[in-house]
Amino acid sequence: MKEIMVRAIYCEMLGYQASFSYIHAIKLAQQGSVLEKRVGYLAVSLFLNETDEFLLLLVNTVLKDLQSTNLIEVCMALTVVSQMFPKDMIPAILPVVEEKLTHPKEIIRRKAVLALYKFYLIAPNQVQHIHSKFRKALCDKDPGVMTASLHIYLQLIKENPESYKDLTGSMVTILRQVVGGKLPLDFNYHSVPAPWLQIQLLRILAYLGKEDQGYKFVVVSEGKLRFLT
């Protein structure tokens, strides 16, 4: 069945519909070994979307895998949740995803933040109560978790910059650390320190300062962040 799923994915990539395999992809994610579940989840994420009724069959499986002691199963479930999940079923799974924000493994915390970001995009009212946890993610010791949280803050600040003015200092500090090469070398791209992260931080600062022209800043080529008042 695992090999059939791989071929069904290939057929769909070529533009041919393989709808006959959708239910088998769900069954593979529900009942297979770890490797088979991984292929099943991959197929489901490629075949289905948030409005597909087939996803309702997967909710209990995702909930069970999120509570698993197997790190790989938790990662797979969070990946599927961050890509697609029925809007009506978010309340059933939200508390479990919230718990993962304090998980000892940084990859789990990072995927949990991305899942909550997805929830915010499709049902913002359901995640209003966990903004304090977003702030903890912004201050996470792992730069990957911090970077993931910026997706949420870019959206929040874009919609209501006045409510997040107090974060300006934190964003400036993060930008200084990035420009100063404080992040691991894995974040560098062609010797440039995390260019995508720099752009995102500049966008956030632009929204924060849109209605307040009292402060301006420039990033110079020598890697120093200077401020002009």
Salt bridges, closest charged atoms under 4 A:
GLU3 OE2 - LYS2 NZ 3.09
GLU3 OE1 - ARG7 NH1 3.30
GLU50 OE2 - LYS118 NZ 2.66
ASP65 OD2 - LYS37 NZ 3.00
GLU98 OE2 - HIS129 NE2 3.13
GLU98 OE1 - LYS133 NZ 2.97
ASP140 OD2 - ARG109 NE 2.87
ASP142 OD2 - ARG110 NH1 3.66
ASP166 OD2 - ARG135 NH1 2.66
